[in-house]
Structures are given as structure tokens and as C-alpha cells.
Amino acid sequence: MSELIVSISGIRGIVGETITPQVVTKYALAFGSFLKGKKKVIVGKDTRITGDMVKNAVVSGLLATGCEVVDIGIAPTPTVQYLTKKLKFDGGIVITASHNPIQWNALKFYKQGGLLFENSDYSRLKGYLEKGQYNLMPWNKYRTVSCQPQLGDIHIKQVLDSLNFITRIKKKRFKVALDSCNASGSFITPKLLNILGCRVDSLYTEPDGYFPHNPEPNKDNLKEIMRFMKKSRFDIGFAQDSDADRLAVLDEKGNFTSEEHTLALAVYYVLSLYDRSSRLKKFAKSVVVNLSTSRMVDDIARPFQAKVIRTPVGEKNVAQSLIRSKSVIGGEGNGGVIFPLVNYGRDSLAGIGLVLDLLAFSGKKLSDLLNEMPSYVMLKTKFNIQHLDVKTIIPKIVKDFSKGKIDRRDGVKCDFDDFWFHIRASNTEPIVRLVIEARNDCILQDTIKSLKNYFK
Ligand code: MG
């Protein structure tokens, strides 16, 4: 039996084991109580077959605590987040286990302003759960639930408003391959692309409750779209994870370099335009990325004299730093572009807009733009540490690699001229995650070899 994974931003588990109507309703009752009744909550979900059970349990808990519920149906996480802020909802709940396999489902909570929970919010929520006492309303204080899937159009409008070269994009009539994994991006993404005059050839945009492949947008899981793109002529390919916050970009030949390149392209574009855009100049000329994100970002930012701010891993850490520093762009190397002109969260639609704007602005092919990017090799892997004490291993690594620049804010990151690595222990599993990036494969292999010794 699996465990329910609880974090400050929500819960996650396998449906039928830990994600049950009882558990979901309890959390929805706690969320409704946290909002103190008479509040308006927006709810959206991805396309998993279990989504309706979870949604009905969520809606039930919210109604019982006096909330008014607006159900927008199948919607990307960033759409729910954006609408929570834009339409001044008191809270938002997204039902999605993101890139986790189909048997998983999850709740992600947003508070007013489309912001993720802080520790203090979670403590209050936990208080209700621990006592098992919720703000249950008498029958005559109940409010309604309404279905408003059309609200997603407001998110599309915001993405369009953030672009600079819509006329040029339309004129280009880009031929686009799209793999939404039959998930949250399936309706809204073709809609956005069609408005931009693109000719969309979709591979998986028919939600049937199941995923045609693992939804994590990395090289292993994108083989079908790569094959699909070889059969015809395209300008670009896009692939989204199941809640459409992360984006992978394929070049016109259907080649996929890495998910790290999505953010690199977005950063390059935004910084290229910064000095001539009054809208962008309202933000600081700086970029916020997590410690595990490719060094490409630093190389791209340097000639523009833009500062790069690194944060611990986690969307919330990057988003909070973006808000604090008023930076113009940021995100995570896993395909998560955060563009403050649209959203303070990872947003694949904002990412698609930026990449198409870049194609139109530069007039170049995507493969040429990718070839201009700094070239590194990266490996993301994990080690099992069931039999090891990670608390003693990390200080040993720090000591042995002390010639590098050490960052201890989130596990350990060691930076050298020719390579860097970042090691973090998981909070939920007995594993450590390792990301290494190096100038070439030889250096990469040497570094892995020496790091492996610590985890034997
Ligand atoms: Mg996701």
C-alpha cells in the first residue's frame, strides 16, 4: 500500500489506495474551512479517468463549508492559477498529479492572488484536519456550483496580450505538431495555436481518461512525436505534461535536444527584447532559476548583462523569488517557463507564446536557434540510499569538492569551470537526486564515476 504524500501545496497519492473520496473530502472541507465560508473557489482538473470522482469529492467538501464553486472542467494548472488571480477568486484547487503516472491523482491548492500555500497557510489547514472540525454550514447557507469551461479563454487572451509579434506569427502560418498527452492542454492549446494562425497537427489531444505515454516531457517519452514529425513538414513541435505547466520544444525536423532548452529559448527571447520593450522594462533585468537548471541560462544572460538568481528547487521558491526581485523571466529547467507578464507559475501556454514570438522575431529556424545555444551535456539520475546515511555523505562530498563553489541551500551544489553537480535528498522516498552538467561527455562520465562511489 502506498503512502499519501502531503506537502504544503497539496496532497498526492494513488487512487483507490490513498486518494479516496473520504481523504479528498476531508482536505476539501479543510480548504473550505480555511477560507472561512462564503467564499468563491475555482476548480479545474486534468483528464485522468479518476478526475471526476476526485472533483465531486472536492466540490462536496467545498459546498459543505459554504463555498461557491466555479468548475472550469478540464484545464491546465496555469489556467486555474491565472484565473484565481485575474477573477479574484478566494481560492483555487487543481485536480492533477502532473507528470505522475495515470494511477496517481492529487490536489494542488492556490490561495487568493493565485499564490501557492506558505507554511503558515498549511499550518492553519492542518489544524482543521487534526481536530477533524470543519466550518460546516447549515442547509440554508449553501451556495451553488456552476460549470464555466469558457473561462479558459481569459487565460488565452492574457498569453496573446503578452506577445509582441502576433501579426508576424499569423503571417508565417507555422505548421505545428502538438502532443498534449490527451491531457489538460488538449483543448486550450490547439485553440491558442489556431488563433495565432498556426496549422496544428495534433498527435494526442483527445482526452479519453488515459495517457498514451508517460506524461513527463523528456526525451524517453517523446519518441512518438519525434517519429510523427519525421513523416511530414513542420516548423516546430510542442509537448506538454499532463497538467500543461511544463513544455518541451522540438525543432522542425522533430529533433528533441532536452527539456532544458525550453527555458533557455524563453530567456534568450525575453532578454533580446528587454531594452526595446516598455512592458518588459517595468521588470528588473534579471532571471530566476533553480539550482538544478542548466548553465545555459547564465551564458545567455551574460552578454545582456542580466543578473541570474538561483533558488532551491521547487516552483514556489522560483515564483517567490521572481516576485521579490521583480525579475522579467524565470522558471525551472524541467520545461517550466515562468513569465510574470502572464503568470507567477510554470505555464506551457506562456512558453508556447514566447517560442513562437521568438521564431517570428528572429526569422530563423528553430534548429538554427538551438544550435546557437551554449552546448553542454547533462544527466539527471537518482541513487538509492535505503542503506546509507545521507547526513554523513553530503558533508564528505562538500569536503572533497571544496575547490568548487559550494551552495548548501538545497542539498549541495558544487560549481566548477567545466562542470557542476547538484545533489538533493528526496523528502518522500529513500533516494537522492543528482543533476550533473559538463562541457563534454568525458568530464560528465568522470564526475558520475567519482560521485557514484559515495552511494555504494
Ligand atoms: Mg506538471
Residues whose N, C-alpha, C, O or C-beta is under 5 A from the ligand:
A	BS01	MG	S98 H99 D241 D243 D245 R246
